[in-house]
Amino acid sequence: MIKIRVSGSYLEVIVGDITKQSTHAIVNAANSRLIPGGGVDGAIHKAAGPGLYLECKKLGGCITGEAKLTKGYNLPSKFVIQTVGPRYSGSNQDKEKLASCYINSLKIARDNDIKSISFPAISTGVYGYPMEAAAIIALSTVINELEKNPGIDLVRFVLYDSEGLDIYDKVLKSINKEL
């Protein structure tokens, strides 16, 4: 586990199962129709139970970079923030849309008095975003948001394996040198 202090917040990076996190909210790397898919999305829908899918159906989908709030149902977390990451193409637009996923998820958290939130590595699975490039965007965006907009006590990144943890650790050390 990696843990640093950012303004009045803590930022953690761990290897684990996002469906088992007891933060107030977890973030789902959803698809634009907000229907159960594979990877993180499928695992979250399975663990949450059918109520999550029924609520998502009423939301009318979600565009890339945006975020929407749902209940957590059978998850330890009270809420799930649905966000749709970009499919990687190498364009600057990918970077902007991925950063928007984190910005909009944190805005929903602040607006709903959610004090702790867990993120997966958005877009790094079937959407093909390279882990290191995604980590740079995720960590720098979240750190910037925590510095500008206090109110969230804990932001946790929950990664699938130790390889992801090593990449996030390397990126975080690089970003800390710049701060």
N, C-alpha and C positions, 0 to 999 in steps of 0.2 A: 504494500500500500504506500502511496505517496500522498502527503498532506501538506498544504501550504496555507498561509493566511493571506487573504486579499482584502484590503480595507477592513471592514468589520465582518467578513465572511470567511468560511473555510472552503477550500477546493480540495477534493480528494480524487485520487485515481486508484481504482482497485480492479482485480480480476474477480468476476463473479457472475451471478445470474440476476439479471435486472428484474425478473419477476419475483424475486425474493427480497427486494429492497424495501425497507420500512420508512423511506423518506416520504414526506407528505404527497409527493407526486413522482411518477416516473414518466419518461418521455418515450413514446412509441415511434420508431422509424417506420411510419405508415406508408401505404400507397395512396394515390390520389382519390380512390373510391372509398377509402377507409374500411375496406373489407379485409377479413383475415387473409394473410398471405403466408410467406415463408419466413425463415430467420427469426429475428427479434419480434417482428409483427405477429407471426404465427404463434410464437411462444407466449406473448402477452395476451393475445385473444384466448388461447387455450387456458391459461392460468386464471384469467379474469372471469371466464364463463360466458354464457350466451347473452347476458345483459349488456356487455360491452358492444357486441355486434349490433344489437337492437338499437342502442343509443347512437352508434355511429351511422346507422342507416338513415337516421333522422337529420343528420348534419349536412347532407347534400354534398359530400366530398370535401376535398381540401386541395388547394393549389400548391405547387412547389414553393417552399420557403415560408408558407403560412403555418399557423398552429391553431388547434381547437381543443377545448377542454371537455373531458368526459369523466364520469365516476370511475373508481377503481374496481368496483364489484368484489370479486373474490380475492383480489390481490391484497397484500399487506398495505400498499399505498392507497390513500383515500381517492387520489385522482390519477388519471392518465392524460397526458398532454400529447395529442396526436400531431405529428409534423411530418411533412413530406420533403425528403431531401432530393437533390438533383441526381439524375443519372449522369455519371461522369463522362465528359466529352473533352476536357482539357481547356475549356473556355473560361474567360473571366466571369462570365455569367454564372458558371458553376460555383465559383468562390462566393459571389454575392448571395446566391440562393442558399448555399449551405450556411453562411453566416446568418442569414435571415431566419433559418430554422432555430438557431440558438437564441437570437435576439427576441423573436416572437414567443418562444417558449418561456423565456425568462420574464417577458412582459406579462404573459398570462399568469405566471406564478405570482409576481408582485401585485397584479390587479386583484388576485383572489386570496391574498394573504397566505400564500403557500411559502413556508419558511425553509423547506428542504426539497431538493429535486435531484433525481438521478437520470443521467443521459447515457444512451448507448453511443457507439461510434457511428453516427448517422451517415448513411450513404456508402459505407465501406464494405458492405456485403454484396448482394447481387447487383447493386447500382454501380459498383466498380470504382468507387473513389479510392485512390491510393491512401493507405493508412496514414503515412507521415504528412502528406499534404492536407488531409482532413483534420489531423491532430493540430496542425499549425492554426488552421482556421478556427477550430472548436475552442482551443485553449486561449488564443489571443482574443477572440470575440467574447468569451465568457469573462475573462479577466477584465477586459475593457468595460463590459456591462456592469460587473460588480463594483468597479471603481466609480462609475458614473451614477449608478442607480442602486444605492444600498437597500437592504430590506430582506434579502435572502441570507439565511444563516449558513447553509451548506449546499454546495453544488458538488455532486459526485459523478464521476465518469465511471461507468461499469463496463469493463472490457472483457472480451471473450477468453483471451489467453495471455500468457506471460509475454509473448512476442508483442502484442498490442501495448501492454504495460511498459515494456522497454522503450517502445517508440514514443509513447506519451511522456515518459520520464525524460528522454533525450530532448524532446521539443520543449517541455516545461523548463528544463535547465537552460536552454537557449533563450527562451523568452525572459526568464528571470534575470539574465545578464543584461538584457535590454532595458529593464525597468529601472 
